[in-house]
Amino acid sequence: MSSILRLWYSPRIILGSTFLLIATLAAASMGQAGGAKGPARHFEYVHQEIQADALTQSLNDLDGQGWEVFQIVPSWQIKNENAETILSPRAYVVFGRRPIAAK
């Protein structure tokens, strides 16, 4: 019996048991140990053109509507003033997605 207790108190056994216990508790807390998954979310992918001078306010409005913006692409305008060519943003095309309401 004492040899079994000495084996149990071995540092390798204690360390291995501790790691196994931590991994089991972490998997259970994350819901990976056979837990039910929530319903699948479906998204609608949309885009909108926004004038350059109203970009910040428009992005705040889109955020309030539940958009998840993933790309902003500028539309450029070429100006030639006083023999100097200037490239300036005219508008931005915002690409994003928003959740589709459950039916």
PDB file as gemmi writes it, atoms N, CA and C in Angstrom:
CRYST1    1.000    1.000    1.000  90.00  90.00  90.00 P 1                      
ATOM      1  N   MET A   1       0.817  -1.195   0.000  1.00  0.00           N  
ATOM      2  CA  MET A   1       0.000   0.000   0.000  1.00  0.00           C  
ATOM      3  C   MET A   1       0.862   1.262   0.000  1.00  0.00           C  
ATOM      4  N   SER A   2       1.957   1.204   0.724  1.00  0.00           N  
ATOM      5  CA  SER A   2       2.809   2.387   0.794  1.00  0.00           C  
ATOM      6  C   SER A   2       3.468   2.671  -0.546  1.00  0.00           C  
ATOM      7  N   SER A   3       3.725   1.630  -1.364  1.00  0.00           N  
ATOM      8  CA  SER A   3       4.317   1.868  -2.685  1.00  0.00           C  
ATOM      9  C   SER A   3       3.323   2.572  -3.602  1.00  0.00           C  
ATOM     10  N   ILE A   4       2.027   2.276  -3.451  1.00  0.00           N  
ATOM     11  CA  ILE A   4       0.995   2.961  -4.243  1.00  0.00           C  
ATOM     12  C   ILE A   4       0.915   4.427  -3.847  1.00  0.00           C  
ATOM     13  N   LEU A   5       0.979   4.708  -2.554  1.00  0.00           N  
ATOM     14  CA  LEU A   5       0.946   6.094  -2.090  1.00  0.00           C  
ATOM     15  C   LEU A   5       2.183   6.853  -2.556  1.00  0.00           C  
ATOM     16  N   ARG A   6       3.353   6.213  -2.527  1.00  0.00           N  
ATOM     17  CA  ARG A   6       4.560   6.879  -3.016  1.00  0.00           C  
ATOM     18  C   ARG A   6       4.452   7.188  -4.506  1.00  0.00           C  
ATOM     19  N   LEU A   7       3.851   6.260  -5.259  1.00  0.00           N  
ATOM     20  CA  LEU A   7       3.661   6.490  -6.689  1.00  0.00           C  
ATOM     21  C   LEU A   7       2.695   7.649  -6.918  1.00  0.00           C  
ATOM     22  N   TRP A   8       1.626   7.716  -6.113  1.00  0.00           N  
ATOM     23  CA  TRP A   8       0.636   8.787  -6.263  1.00  0.00           C  
ATOM     24  C   TRP A   8       1.243  10.155  -5.943  1.00  0.00           C  
ATOM     25  N   TYR A   9       2.139  10.208  -5.009  1.00  0.00           N  
ATOM     26  CA  TYR A   9       2.764  11.474  -4.622  1.00  0.00           C  
ATOM     27  C   TYR A   9       3.952  11.839  -5.505  1.00  0.00           C  
ATOM     28  N   SER A  10       4.193  11.097  -6.539  1.00  0.00           N  
ATOM     29  CA  SER A  10       5.266  11.417  -7.477  1.00  0.00           C  
ATOM     30  C   SER A  10       4.943  12.744  -8.164  1.00  0.00           C  
ATOM     31  N   PRO A  11       5.931  13.620  -8.355  1.00  0.00           N  
ATOM     32  CA  PRO A  11       5.677  14.925  -8.980  1.00  0.00           C  
ATOM     33  C   PRO A  11       5.070  14.810 -10.388  1.00  0.00           C  
ATOM     34  N   ARG A  12       5.435  13.806 -11.136  1.00  0.00           N  
ATOM     35  CA  ARG A  12       4.878  13.649 -12.474  1.00  0.00           C  
ATOM     36  C   ARG A  12       3.388  13.342 -12.428  1.00  0.00           C  
ATOM     37  N   ILE A  13       2.995  12.486 -11.516  1.00  0.00           N  
ATOM     38  CA  ILE A  13       1.580  12.127 -11.386  1.00  0.00           C  
ATOM     39  C   ILE A  13       0.773  13.338 -10.930  1.00  0.00           C  
ATOM     40  N   ILE A  14       1.287  14.069  -9.956  1.00  0.00           N  
ATOM     41  CA  ILE A  14       0.573  15.250  -9.450  1.00  0.00           C  
ATOM     42  C   ILE A  14       0.447  16.302 -10.548  1.00  0.00           C  
ATOM     43  N   LEU A  15       1.528  16.556 -11.268  1.00  0.00           N  
ATOM     44  CA  LEU A  15       1.506  17.549 -12.343  1.00  0.00           C  
ATOM     45  C   LEU A  15       0.569  17.127 -13.474  1.00  0.00           C  
ATOM     46  N   GLY A  16       0.629  15.872 -13.883  1.00  0.00           N  
ATOM     47  CA  GLY A  16      -0.250  15.368 -14.939  1.00  0.00           C  
ATOM     48  C   GLY A  16      -1.714  15.427 -14.546  1.00  0.00           C  
ATOM     49  N   SER A  17      -2.009  15.064 -13.304  1.00  0.00           N  
ATOM     50  CA  SER A  17      -3.395  15.116 -12.826  1.00  0.00           C  
ATOM     51  C   SER A  17      -3.909  16.546 -12.777  1.00  0.00           C  
ATOM     52  N   THR A  18      -3.045  17.470 -12.383  1.00  0.00           N  
ATOM     53  CA  THR A  18      -3.434  18.878 -12.325  1.00  0.00           C  
ATOM     54  C   THR A  18      -3.739  19.416 -13.721  1.00  0.00           C  
ATOM     55  N   PHE A  19      -2.894  19.103 -14.697  1.00  0.00           N  
ATOM     56  CA  PHE A  19      -3.149  19.550 -16.067  1.00  0.00           C  
ATOM     57  C   PHE A  19      -4.427  18.947 -16.632  1.00  0.00           C  
ATOM     58  N   LEU A  20      -4.677  17.693 -16.347  1.00  0.00           N  
ATOM     59  CA  LEU A  20      -5.901  17.036 -16.814  1.00  0.00           C  
ATOM     60  C   LEU A  20      -7.135  17.689 -16.201  1.00  0.00           C  
ATOM     61  N   LEU A  21      -7.067  18.003 -14.923  1.00  0.00           N  
ATOM     62  CA  LEU A  21      -8.188  18.659 -14.257  1.00  0.00           C  
ATOM     63  C   LEU A  21      -8.424  20.056 -14.839  1.00  0.00           C  
ATOM     64  N   ILE A  22      -7.370  20.810 -15.078  1.00  0.00           N  
ATOM     65  CA  ILE A  22      -7.508  22.165 -15.640  1.00  0.00           C  
ATOM     66  C   ILE A  22      -8.094  22.099 -17.050  1.00  0.00           C  
ATOM     67  N   ALA A  23      -7.612  21.168 -17.878  1.00  0.00           N  
ATOM     68  CA  ALA A  23      -8.124  21.045 -19.246  1.00  0.00           C  
ATOM     69  C   ALA A  23      -9.599  20.654 -19.253  1.00  0.00           C  
ATOM     70  N   THR A  24      -9.988  19.766 -18.363  1.00  0.00           N  
ATOM     71  CA  THR A  24     -11.395  19.352 -18.284  1.00  0.00           C  
ATOM     72  C   THR A  24     -12.281  20.508 -17.855  1.00  0.00           C  
ATOM     73  N   LEU A  25     -11.854  21.254 -16.847  1.00  0.00           N  
ATOM     74  CA  LEU A  25     -12.651  22.398 -16.381  1.00  0.00           C  
ATOM     75  C   LEU A  25     -12.726  23.494 -17.438  1.00  0.00           C  
ATOM     76  N   ALA A  26     -11.640  23.731 -18.160  1.00  0.00           N  
ATOM     77  CA  ALA A  26     -11.656  24.754 -19.206  1.00  0.00           C  
ATOM     78  C   ALA A  26     -12.591  24.363 -20.341  1.00  0.00           C  
ATOM     79  N   ALA A  27     -12.561  23.098 -20.743  1.00  0.00           N  
ATOM     80  CA  ALA A  27     -13.455  22.641 -21.819  1.00  0.00           C  
ATOM     81  C   ALA A  27     -14.908  22.721 -21.387  1.00  0.00           C  
ATOM     82  N   ALA A  28     -15.188  22.407 -20.142  1.00  0.00           N  
ATOM     83  CA  ALA A  28     -16.568  22.468 -19.650  1.00  0.00           C  
ATOM     84  C   ALA A  28     -17.058  23.905 -19.569  1.00  0.00           C  
ATOM     85  N   SER A  29     -16.184  24.830 -19.160  1.00  0.00           N  
ATOM     86  CA  SER A  29     -16.610  26.227 -19.043  1.00  0.00           C  
ATOM     87  C   SER A  29     -16.812  26.874 -20.398  1.00  0.00           C  
ATOM     88  N   MET A  30     -16.139  26.388 -21.442  1.00  0.00           N  
ATOM     89  CA  MET A  30     -16.295  26.941 -22.783  1.00  0.00           C  
ATOM     90  C   MET A  30     -17.439  26.287 -23.539  1.00  0.00           C  
ATOM     91  N   GLY A  31     -18.062  25.306 -22.971  1.00  0.00           N  
ATOM     92  CA  GLY A  31     -19.187  24.658 -23.629  1.00  0.00           C  
ATOM     93  C   GLY A  31     -18.772  23.670 -24.693  1.00  0.00           C  
ATOM     94  N   GLN A  32     -17.533  23.211 -24.664  1.00  0.00           N  
ATOM     95  CA  GLN A  32     -17.057  22.289 -25.676  1.00  0.00           C  
ATOM     96  C   GLN A  32     -17.238  20.835 -25.260  1.00  0.00           C  
ATOM     97  N   ALA A  33     -17.667  20.603 -24.076  1.00  0.00           N  
ATOM     98  CA  ALA A  33     -17.810  19.235 -23.599  1.00  0.00           C  
ATOM     99  C   ALA A  33     -19.228  18.738 -23.876  1.00  0.00           C  
ATOM    100  N   GLY A  34     -19.633  18.747 -25.147  1.00  0.00           N  
ATOM    101  CA  GLY A  34     -20.939  18.228 -25.526  1.00  0.00           C  
ATOM    102  C   GLY A  34     -22.078  19.205 -25.328  1.00  0.00           C  
ATOM    103  N   GLY A  35     -21.773  20.466 -25.147  1.00  0.00           N  
ATOM    104  CA  GLY A  35     -22.827  21.460 -24.950  1.00  0.00           C  
ATOM    105  C   GLY A  35     -23.560  21.760 -26.241  1.00  0.00           C  
ATOM    106  N   ALA A  36     -24.788  22.243 -26.117  1.00  0.00           N  
ATOM    107  CA  ALA A  36     -25.588  22.581 -27.296  1.00  0.00           C  
ATOM    108  C   ALA A  36     -25.119  23.912 -27.875  1.00  0.00           C  
ATOM    109  N   LYS A  37     -25.085  23.984 -29.172  1.00  0.00           N  
ATOM    110  CA  LYS A  37     -24.696  25.222 -29.856  1.00  0.00           C  
ATOM    111  C   LYS A  37     -25.940  26.067 -30.105  1.00  0.00           C  
ATOM    112  N   GLY A  38     -25.724  27.374 -30.180  1.00  0.00           N  
ATOM    113  CA  GLY A  38     -26.829  28.282 -30.463  1.00  0.00           C  
ATOM    114  C   GLY A  38     -27.225  28.201 -31.931  1.00  0.00           C  
ATOM    115  N   PRO A  39     -28.295  28.865 -32.301  1.00  0.00           N  
ATOM    116  CA  PRO A  39     -28.732  28.837 -33.701  1.00  0.00           C  
ATOM    117  C   PRO A  39     -27.716  29.545 -34.595  1.00  0.00           C  
ATOM    118  N   ALA A  40     -27.614  29.084 -35.811  1.00  0.00           N  
ATOM    119  CA  ALA A  40     -26.685  29.686 -36.769  1.00  0.00           C  
ATOM    120  C   ALA A  40     -27.143  31.098 -37.116  1.00  0.00           C  
ATOM    121  N   ARG A  41     -26.197  32.028 -37.168  1.00  0.00           N  
ATOM    122  CA  ARG A  41     -26.528  33.412 -37.515  1.00  0.00           C  
ATOM    123  C   ARG A  41     -26.356  33.596 -39.014  1.00  0.00           C  
ATOM    124  N   HIS A  42     -27.286  34.297 -39.619  1.00  0.00           N  
ATOM    125  CA  HIS A  42     -27.229  34.579 -41.049  1.00  0.00           C  
ATOM    126  C   HIS A  42     -27.080  36.081 -41.231  1.00  0.00           C  
ATOM    127  N   PHE A  43     -26.277  36.453 -42.235  1.00  0.00           N  
ATOM    128  CA  PHE A  43     -25.985  37.863 -42.468  1.00  0.00           C  
ATOM    129  C   PHE A  43     -26.399  38.281 -43.867  1.00  0.00           C  
ATOM    130  N   GLU A  44     -26.714  39.556 -43.976  1.00  0.00           N  
ATOM    131  CA  GLU A  44     -26.982  40.189 -45.262  1.00  0.00           C  
ATOM    132  C   GLU A  44     -25.770  41.074 -45.561  1.00  0.00           C  
ATOM    133  N   TYR A  45     -25.141  40.864 -46.711  1.00  0.00           N  
ATOM    134  CA  TYR A  45     -23.966  41.648 -47.097  1.00  0.00           C  
ATOM    135  C   TYR A  45     -24.426  42.821 -47.948  1.00  0.00           C  
ATOM    136  N   VAL A  46     -24.036  44.019 -47.541  1.00  0.00           N  
ATOM    137  CA  VAL A  46     -24.534  45.240 -48.165  1.00  0.00           C  
ATOM    138  C   VAL A  46     -23.373  46.212 -48.404  1.00  0.00           C  
ATOM    139  N   HIS A  47     -23.642  47.207 -49.255  1.00  0.00           N  
ATOM    140  CA  HIS A  47     -22.681  48.282 -49.466  1.00  0.00           C  
ATOM    141  C   HIS A  47     -23.446  49.591 -49.637  1.00  0.00           C  
ATOM    142  N   GLN A  48     -22.746  50.683 -49.371  1.00  0.00           N  
ATOM    143  CA  GLN A  48     -23.369  51.997 -49.452  1.00  0.00           C  
ATOM    144  C   GLN A  48     -22.291  53.019 -49.788  1.00  0.00           C  
ATOM    145  N   GLU A  49     -22.637  53.973 -50.656  1.00  0.00           N  
ATOM    146  CA  GLU A  49     -21.705  55.054 -50.978  1.00  0.00           C  
ATOM    147  C   GLU A  49     -21.966  56.223 -50.039  1.00  0.00           C  
ATOM    148  N   ILE A  50     -20.885  56.760 -49.496  1.00  0.00           N  
ATOM    149  CA  ILE A  50     -20.969  57.848 -48.524  1.00  0.00           C  
ATOM    150  C   ILE A  50     -20.108  59.002 -49.025  1.00  0.00           C  
ATOM    151  N   GLN A  51     -20.636  60.212 -48.970  1.00  0.00           N  
ATOM    152  CA  GLN A  51     -19.870  61.394 -49.376  1.00  0.00           C  
ATOM    153  C   GLN A  51     -18.707  61.606 -48.397  1.00  0.00           C  
ATOM    154  N   ALA A  52     -17.594  62.114 -48.910  1.00  0.00           N  
ATOM    155  CA  ALA A  52     -16.374  62.230 -48.121  1.00  0.00           C  
ATOM    156  C   ALA A  52     -16.537  63.133 -46.906  1.00  0.00           C  
ATOM    157  N   ASP A  53     -17.323  64.189 -47.033  1.00  0.00           N  
ATOM    158  CA  ASP A  53     -17.454  65.123 -45.915  1.00  0.00           C  
ATOM    159  C   ASP A  53     -18.361  64.610 -44.802  1.00  0.00           C  
ATOM    160  N   ALA A  54     -19.063  63.519 -45.021  1.00  0.00           N  
ATOM    161  CA  ALA A  54     -19.974  62.982 -44.007  1.00  0.00           C  
ATOM    162  C   ALA A  54     -19.575  61.570 -43.574  1.00  0.00           C  
ATOM    163  N   LEU A  55     -18.317  61.225 -43.731  1.00  0.00           N  
ATOM    164  CA  LEU A  55     -17.885  59.846 -43.465  1.00  0.00           C  
ATOM    165  C   LEU A  55     -18.063  59.449 -42.006  1.00  0.00           C  
ATOM    166  N   THR A  56     -17.573  60.244 -41.091  1.00  0.00           N  
ATOM    167  CA  THR A  56     -17.618  59.875 -39.672  1.00  0.00           C  
ATOM    168  C   THR A  56     -19.052  59.723 -39.174  1.00  0.00           C  
ATOM    169  N   GLN A  57     -19.897  60.687 -39.470  1.00  0.00           N  
ATOM    170  CA  GLN A  57     -21.285  60.618 -39.018  1.00  0.00           C  
ATOM    171  C   GLN A  57     -22.008  59.427 -39.651  1.00  0.00           C  
ATOM    172  N   SER A  58     -21.745  59.175 -40.932  1.00  0.00           N  
ATOM    173  CA  SER A  58     -22.402  58.057 -41.615  1.00  0.00           C  
ATOM    174  C   SER A  58     -21.967  56.714 -41.030  1.00  0.00           C  
ATOM    175  N   LEU A  59     -20.678  56.575 -40.686  1.00  0.00           N  
ATOM    176  CA  LEU A  59     -20.208  55.331 -40.064  1.00  0.00           C  
ATOM    177  C   LEU A  59     -20.840  55.135 -38.690  1.00  0.00           C  
ATOM    178  N   ASN A  60     -21.010  56.211 -37.936  1.00  0.00           N  
ATOM    179  CA  ASN A  60     -21.701  56.107 -36.650  1.00  0.00           C  
ATOM    180  C   ASN A  60     -23.148  55.676 -36.840  1.00  0.00           C  
ATOM    181  N   ASP A  61     -23.812  56.211 -37.873  1.00  0.00           N  
ATOM    182  CA  ASP A  61     -25.195  55.817 -38.163  1.00  0.00           C  
ATOM    183  C   ASP A  61     -25.283  54.349 -38.559  1.00  0.00           C  
ATOM    184  N   LEU A  62     -24.350  53.892 -39.388  1.00  0.00           N  
ATOM    185  CA  LEU A  62     -24.347  52.488 -39.805  1.00  0.00           C  
ATOM    186  C   LEU A  62     -24.108  51.563 -38.617  1.00  0.00           C  
ATOM    187  N   ASP A  63     -23.251  51.976 -37.706  1.00  0.00           N  
ATOM    188  CA  ASP A  63     -23.017  51.185 -36.503  1.00  0.00           C  
ATOM    189  C   ASP A  63     -24.294  51.087 -35.667  1.00  0.00           C  
ATOM    190  N   GLY A  64     -25.029  52.177 -35.583  1.00  0.00           N  
ATOM    191  CA  GLY A  64     -26.298  52.167 -34.858  1.00  0.00           C  
ATOM    192  C   GLY A  64     -27.344  51.265 -35.494  1.00  0.00           C  
ATOM    193  N   GLN A  65     -27.221  51.023 -36.802  1.00  0.00           N  
ATOM    194  CA  GLN A  65     -28.142  50.139 -37.512  1.00  0.00           C  
ATOM    195  C   GLN A  65     -27.692  48.678 -37.460  1.00  0.00           C  
ATOM    196  N   GLY A  66     -26.578  48.401 -36.780  1.00  0.00           N  
ATOM    197  CA  GLY A  66     -26.111  47.034 -36.622  1.00  0.00           C  
ATOM    198  C   GLY A  66     -25.156  46.548 -37.694  1.00  0.00           C  
ATOM    199  N   TRP A  67     -24.606  47.457 -38.491  1.00  0.00           N  
ATOM    200  CA  TRP A  67     -23.654  47.062 -39.536  1.00  0.00           C  
ATOM    201  C   TRP A  67     -22.332  46.658 -38.900  1.00  0.00           C  
ATOM    202  N   GLU A  68     -21.695  45.666 -39.486  1.00  0.00           N  
ATOM    203  CA  GLU A  68     -20.324  45.311 -39.159  1.00  0.00           C  
ATOM    204  C   GLU A  68     -19.505  45.643 -40.405  1.00  0.00           C  
ATOM    205  N   VAL A  69     -18.813  46.784 -40.380  1.00  0.00           N  
ATOM    206  CA  VAL A  69     -18.074  47.275 -41.545  1.00  0.00           C  
ATOM    207  C   VAL A  69     -16.762  46.513 -41.656  1.00  0.00           C  
ATOM    208  N   PHE A  70     -16.464  46.005 -42.862  1.00  0.00           N  
ATOM    209  CA  PHE A  70     -15.210  45.293 -43.038  1.00  0.00           C  
ATOM    210  C   PHE A  70     -14.322  45.880 -44.135  1.00  0.00           C  
ATOM    211  N   GLN A  71     -14.814  46.840 -44.912  1.00  0.00           N  
ATOM    212  CA  GLN A  71     -13.962  47.470 -45.917  1.00  0.00           C  
ATOM    213  C   GLN A  71     -14.515  48.832 -46.291  1.00  0.00           C  
ATOM    214  N   ILE A  72     -13.612  49.808 -46.465  1.00  0.00           N  
ATOM    215  CA  ILE A  72     -13.962  51.152 -46.926  1.00  0.00           C  
ATOM    216  C   ILE A  72     -13.046  51.472 -48.101  1.00  0.00           C  
ATOM    217  N   VAL A  73     -13.647  51.746 -49.259  1.00  0.00           N  
ATOM    218  CA  VAL A  73     -12.883  51.995 -50.487  1.00  0.00           C  
ATOM    219  C   VAL A  73     -13.162  53.426 -50.951  1.00  0.00           C  
ATOM    220  N   PRO A  74     -12.112  54.237 -51.150  1.00  0.00           N  
ATOM    221  CA  PRO A  74     -12.349  55.613 -51.611  1.00  0.00           C  
ATOM    222  C   PRO A  74     -12.599  55.671 -53.113  1.00  0.00           C  
ATOM    223  N   SER A  75     -13.425  56.637 -53.518  1.00  0.00           N  
ATOM    224  CA  SER A  75     -13.612  56.985 -54.931  1.00  0.00           C  
ATOM    225  C   SER A  75     -12.890  58.314 -55.116  1.00  0.00           C  
ATOM    226  N   TRP A  76     -11.900  58.338 -55.999  1.00  0.00           N  
ATOM    227  CA  TRP A  76     -11.042  59.510 -56.133  1.00  0.00           C  
ATOM    228  C   TRP A  76     -11.539  60.468 -57.196  1.00  0.00           C  
ATOM    229  N   GLN A  77     -11.194  61.723 -57.015  1.00  0.00           N  
ATOM    230  CA  GLN A  77     -11.497  62.780 -57.977  1.00  0.00           C  
ATOM    231  C   GLN A  77     -10.179  63.483 -58.296  1.00  0.00           C  
ATOM    232  N   ILE A  78      -9.928  63.682 -59.581  1.00  0.00           N  
ATOM    233  CA  ILE A  78      -8.697  64.356 -60.008  1.00  0.00           C  
ATOM    234  C   ILE A  78      -9.024  65.820 -60.286  1.00  0.00           C  
ATOM    235  N   LYS A  79      -8.314  66.697 -59.598  1.00  0.00           N  
ATOM    236  CA  LYS A  79      -8.485  68.140 -59.797  1.00  0.00           C  
ATOM    237  C   LYS A  79      -7.185  68.691 -60.378  1.00  0.00           C  
ATOM    238  N   ASN A  80      -7.334  69.586 -61.349  1.00  0.00           N  
ATOM    239  CA  ASN A  80      -6.173  70.239 -61.948  1.00  0.00           C  
ATOM    240  C   ASN A  80      -6.343  71.739 -61.755  1.00  0.00           C  
ATOM    241  N   GLU A  81      -5.677  72.243 -60.734  1.00  0.00           N  
ATOM    242  CA  GLU A  81      -5.770  73.662 -60.409  1.00  0.00           C  
ATOM    243  C   GLU A  81      -4.379  74.295 -60.464  1.00  0.00           C  
ATOM    244  N   ASN A  82      -4.277  75.397 -61.198  1.00  0.00           N  
ATOM    245  CA  ASN A  82      -3.016  76.149 -61.292  1.00  0.00           C  
ATOM    246  C   ASN A  82      -1.858  75.251 -61.719  1.00  0.00           C  
ATOM    247  N   ALA A  83      -2.110  74.427 -62.709  1.00  0.00           N  
ATOM    248  CA  ALA A  83      -1.095  73.513 -63.259  1.00  0.00           C  
ATOM    249  C   ALA A  83      -0.604  72.504 -62.225  1.00  0.00           C  
ATOM    250  N   GLU A  84      -1.424  72.241 -61.213  1.00  0.00           N  
ATOM    251  CA  GLU A  84      -1.083  71.268 -60.179  1.00  0.00           C  
ATOM    252  C   GLU A  84      -2.206  70.242 -60.103  1.00  0.00           C  
ATOM    253  N   THR A  85      -1.863  68.998 -60.242  1.00  0.00           N  
ATOM    254  CA  THR A  85      -2.855  67.924 -60.202  1.00  0.00           C  
ATOM    255  C   THR A  85      -2.986  67.416 -58.774  1.00  0.00           C  
ATOM    256  N   ILE A  86      -4.223  67.374 -58.320  1.00  0.00           N  
ATOM    257  CA  ILE A  86      -4.509  66.933 -56.950  1.00  0.00           C  
ATOM    258  C   ILE A  86      -5.488  65.760 -57.013  1.00  0.00           C  
ATOM    259  N   LEU A  87      -5.197  64.746 -56.259  1.00  0.00           N  
ATOM    260  CA  LEU A  87      -6.070  63.583 -56.145  1.00  0.00           C  
ATOM    261  C   LEU A  87      -6.740  63.651 -54.778  1.00  0.00           C  
ATOM    262  N   SER A  88      -8.060  63.786 -54.749  1.00  0.00           N  
ATOM    263  CA  SER A  88      -8.771  63.893 -53.470  1.00  0.00           C  
ATOM    264  C   SER A  88      -9.960  62.934 -53.455  1.00  0.00           C  
ATOM    265  N   PRO A  89     -10.316  62.432 -52.276  1.00  0.00           N  
ATOM    266  CA  PRO A  89     -11.447  61.513 -52.192  1.00  0.00           C  
ATOM    267  C   PRO A  89     -12.766  62.249 -52.424  1.00  0.00           C  
ATOM    268  N   ARG A  90     -13.596  61.701 -53.286  1.00  0.00           N  
ATOM    269  CA  ARG A  90     -14.908  62.265 -53.573  1.00  0.00           C  
ATOM    270  C   ARG A  90     -15.961  61.624 -52.682  1.00  0.00           C  
ATOM    271  N   ALA A  91     -15.872  60.324 -52.566  1.00  0.00           N  
ATOM    272  CA  ALA A  91     -16.817  59.562 -51.758  1.00  0.00           C  
ATOM    273  C   ALA A  91     -16.133  58.273 -51.319  1.00  0.00           C  
ATOM    274  N   TYR A  92     -16.804  57.540 -50.449  1.00  0.00           N  
ATOM    275  CA  TYR A  92     -16.301  56.248 -49.988  1.00  0.00           C  
ATOM    276  C   TYR A  92     -17.404  55.220 -50.166  1.00  0.00           C  
ATOM    277  N   VAL A  93     -17.016  54.030 -50.587  1.00  0.00           N  
ATOM    278  CA  VAL A  93     -17.963  52.923 -50.662  1.00  0.00           C  
ATOM    279  C   VAL A  93     -17.670  52.041 -49.458  1.00  0.00           C  
ATOM    280  N   VAL A  94     -18.674  51.862 -48.631  1.00  0.00           N  
ATOM    281  CA  VAL A  94     -18.539  51.094 -47.398  1.00  0.00           C  
ATOM    282  C   VAL A  94     -19.185  49.732 -47.604  1.00  0.00           C  
ATOM    283  N   PHE A  95     -18.421  48.686 -47.355  1.00  0.00           N  
ATOM    284  CA  PHE A  95     -18.921  47.320 -47.444  1.00  0.00           C  
ATOM    285  C   PHE A  95     -19.062  46.773 -46.028  1.00  0.00           C  
ATOM    286  N   GLY A  96     -20.172  46.129 -45.776  1.00  0.00           N  
ATOM    287  CA  GLY A  96     -20.401  45.582 -44.451  1.00  0.00           C  
ATOM    288  C   GLY A  96     -21.443  44.489 -44.472  1.00  0.00           C  
ATOM    289  N   ARG A  97     -21.757  44.038 -43.287  1.00  0.00           N  
ATOM    290  CA  ARG A  97     -22.807  43.029 -43.147  1.00  0.00           C  
ATOM    291  C   ARG A  97     -23.612  43.360 -41.907  1.00  0.00           C  
ATOM    292  N   ARG A  98     -24.829  42.859 -41.918  1.00  0.00           N  
ATOM    293  CA  ARG A  98     -25.700  43.037 -40.748  1.00  0.00           C  
ATOM    294  C   ARG A  98     -26.521  41.767 -40.591  1.00  0.00           C  
ATOM    295  N   PRO A  99     -26.893  41.429 -39.378  1.00  0.00           N  
ATOM    296  CA  PRO A  99     -27.644  40.201 -39.154  1.00  0.00           C  
ATOM    297  C   PRO A  99     -29.037  40.289 -39.775  1.00  0.00           C  
ATOM    298  N   ILE A 100     -29.479  39.177 -40.334  1.00  0.00           N  
ATOM    299  CA  ILE A 100     -30.836  39.086 -40.867  1.00  0.00           C  
ATOM    300  C   ILE A 100     -31.761  38.759 -39.697  1.00  0.00           C  
ATOM    301  N   ALA A 101     -32.859  39.459 -39.606  1.00  0.00           N  
ATOM    302  CA  ALA A 101     -33.803  39.235 -38.515  1.00  0.00           C  
ATOM    303  C   ALA A 101     -34.381  37.826 -38.606  1.00  0.00           C  
ATOM    304  N   ALA A 102     -34.580  37.204 -37.455  1.00  0.00           N  
ATOM    305  CA  ALA A 102     -35.154  35.858 -37.431  1.00  0.00           C  
ATOM    306  C   ALA A 102     -36.578  35.874 -37.955  1.00  0.00           C  
ATOM    307  N   LYS A 103     -36.906  34.841 -38.722  1.00  0.00           N  
ATOM    308  CA  LYS A 103     -38.250  34.783 -39.319  1.00  0.00           C  
ATOM    309  C   LYS A 103     -39.193  33.995 -38.476  1.00  0.00           C  
TER     310      LYS A 103                                                      
END                                                                             
